[in-house]
């Protein structure tokens, strides 16, 4: 999968939708901007549930916040 832009660094690769949502919420609470990016996929063909089960996304944060984001997730998840 490609990056949303060169300003962002990959934090979680091919994460499940639940894991990405949890991470996104933790990072947003810590004031760290993040972007979830999934490949292009036609949701209409299979429906939302199938899309979520089949398409895992990547979570990106700004390069400057990468270490802080890793620390936030490490504190939350061990």
Buried (B, 14 or more C-beta within 10 A) or exposed (E): BEEEEEEBBEBBEEBEBEBBBBBBEBBEEBEBEBBBBBEEEEEEEBEEEEBBEEBBBBBBBBEEBBEBBEEBBEEBEE
